[in-house]
């Protein structure tokens, strides 16, 4: 029964995020929102003793793992290529540490995992979002010039 609740939650939140995406100024991945918000409300339910830990803990852990890997795949385009494997390894391990600690309400270890992931990402970051938009604009300008060339 718990799995059905989780699946319905993911589908419902994903659909709502898909509808809201048209009105938001920033891009949001609907399935990412569905998964992340599902494990978040389940975790809140467990911490507040509204949901049985034994029934939902494994499902939350699986969903959190997906969120960590999804965040890694979204951020990897900003990391220096020479260090990509190092960054991925540290990011995933610290993300799993944070997720595990969050499930066990170990706030100190959760903070360490998050801080480690953020620090290594900032340290190995190669370019900002603004630079990426500028590069895209330059690419489009070059494409237009090439079309007009001949």
Secondary structure, DSSP 8 states (H G I E B T S, - for coil): -HHHHHHHHHHHHHHHHHHHHTT-SS---HHHHHHHHHHHHHHHHHHTTSS-HHHHHHHHHHHHHHHHHHHHHHHGGGB-GGGHHHHHHHHHHHHHHHHHHHHTT-HHHHHHHHHHHHHHHHHTB---HHHHHHHHHHHHHHHHHHHHH-
